[in-house]
Amino acid sequence: MRKSFLPAKLILTVLVLILGALAAWGATASFMPPPQTGDIFAVVNADRSAGATTTRISVKWGSVTKTVIRGNQYGNCSGTMSGWVVLVRHTRPGSQLFTLSTSGTIARAPYQGAPPPELGHACYKLERLRFQ
């Protein structure tokens, strides 16, 4: 007697579609900054998926959203360890949810404090986002 593999194929197909949708969605990280002022940093690696020539970086802080699209680096910086150090100045005391999303990968989640070591690396560019 021969068994049908249709249910297994259907489950596998659905799983592949879900994983593909999650991969296209990108990376997201949230952070609740402390109420005092300071600099908020995050490190984003460039989108290295097949055919990608740009990387989208989006920050939502409270009710304001800022989005930039940057071209990926090439030459000596075409590897996985290249991207942007995102800097946002926290100029007003208070605390609102800070959410970073990107089509690339998040190498360091958002945090408030000292600059990350990637800032001194030739393959990472500084990306300042201004919120007033």
Phi and psi in degrees as a GROMACS rama.xvg file:
@    title "Ramachandran Plot"
@    xaxis  label "Phi"
@    yaxis  label "Psi"
@TYPE xy
-100.158  133.273  ARG-2
-93.3458  147.122  LYS-3
-86.0476  134.534  SER-4
-101.713  12.8274  PHE-5
-58.5913  -47.6009  LEU-6
-60.421  -39.411  PRO-7
-66.3779  -40.2016  ALA-8
-65.5384  -39.1354  LYS-9
-65.5162  -44.7587  LEU-10
-63.3811  -42.4022  ILE-11
-63.2379  -40.785  LEU-12
-63.6363  -44.5663  THR-13
-63.1082  -41.7275  VAL-14
-62.2918  -43.5025  LEU-15
-63.3306  -41.0796  VAL-16
-64.7168  -40.7789  LEU-17
-65.4524  -45.3492  ILE-18
-63.5356  -37.6115  LEU-19
-64.2959  -40.4039  GLY-20
-65.9617  -40.3259  ALA-21
-65.5181  -37.9301  LEU-22
-67.0722  -36.8252  ALA-23
-73.2707  -23.2114  ALA-24
-67.144  -39.4706  TRP-25
100.185  -163.441  GLY-26
-111.879  145.171  ALA-27
-139.243  138.989  THR-28
-141.215  138.787  ALA-29
-114.698  154.812  SER-30
-151.611  134.53  PHE-31
-103.651  101.745  MET-32
-66.6263  153.268  PRO-33
-67.2052  161.191  PRO-34
-68.7571  -13.1248  PRO-35
-85.5886  159.555  GLN-36
-74.8203  163.088  THR-37
160.958  -170.058  GLY-38
-104.81  134.07  ASP-39
-104.471  127.756  ILE-40
-119.749  153.756  PHE-41
-153.745  153.468  ALA-42
-118.956  125.949  VAL-43
-118.197  125.58  VAL-44
-86.8495  148.269  ASN-45
-62.4413  152.452  ALA-46
-72.3799  112.903  ASP-47
-109.693  21.1831  ARG-48
-70.1571  161.633  SER-49
-56.4048  124.132  ALA-50
84.2635  -2.75175  GLY-51
-76.5851  128.575  ALA-52
-117.797  -9.77937  THR-53
-133.141  164.296  THR-54
-130.087  131.852  THR-55
-94.9235  132.136  ARG-56
-125.101  124.562  ILE-57
-131.551  134.226  SER-58
-124.256  127.77  VAL-59
-113.732  120.384  LYS-60
-128.627  108.599  TRP-61
67.7535  -122.172  GLY-62
-100.614  2.00326  SER-63
-105.901  136.53  VAL-64
-123.007  132.285  THR-65
-120.653  133.278  LYS-66
-131.349  135.259  THR-67
-128.619  150.224  VAL-68
-123.172  121.851  ILE-69
-119.922  144.639  ARG-70
-71.9969  141.955  GLY-71
-71.828  146.583  ASN-72
-75.5682  149.061  GLN-73
-128.689  -173.13  TYR-74
74.9062  -131.277  GLY-75
-66.9925  -18.0295  ASN-76
-106.451  29.3648  CYS-77
-90.5232  2.66745  SER-78
-80.5329  -173.032  GLY-79
-73.0764  -21.5681  THR-80
-95.2605  66.3985  MET-81
-152.5  149.67  SER-82
165.789  -135.074  GLY-83
-136.754  145.524  TRP-84
-100.273  114.693  VAL-85
-87.4059  128.244  VAL-86
-122.483  126.205  LEU-87
-129.227  126.491  VAL-88
-82.3227  126.424  ARG-89
-94.3545  92.7143  HIS-90
-95.6824  -15.2842  THR-91
-116.382  132.89  ARG-92
-60.8957  139.973  PRO-93
141.322  169.01  GLY-94
-138.81  118.182  SER-95
-131.413  151.916  GLN-96
-62.3222  131.496  LEU-97
-112.488  117.538  PHE-98
-122.341  124.175  THR-99
-107.394  131.155  LEU-100
-134.311  149.967  SER-101
-152.767  156.605  THR-102
-83.5458  -12.8451  SER-103
-87.8773  -145.888  GLY-104
-121.562  151.719  THR-105
-95.1615  112.511  ILE-106
-82.15  -37.5887  ALA-107
-134.003  123.414  ARG-108
-65.6855  158.343  ALA-109
-58.1482  140.496  PRO-110
-154.084  158.746  TYR-111
-107.426  127.421  GLN-112
158.303  -144.633  GLY-113
-74.7924  152.237  ALA-114
-61.0937  147.517  PRO-115
-75.577  159.148  PRO-116
-64.1692  -22.9925  PRO-117
-62.3712  -20.6516  GLU-118
-60.711  -30.179  LEU-119
-88.9041  -1.53142  GLY-120
-85.3875  138.539  HIS-121
-63.673  -24.4158  ALA-122
-93.288  6.39943  CYS-123
-119.154  129.207  TYR-124
-104.626  148.455  LYS-125
-82.1139  128.543  LEU-126
-119.372  107.61  GLU-127
-93.2078  129.159  ARG-128
-114.97  129.2  LEU-129
-103.739  127.627  ARG-130
-122.396  128.675  PHE-131
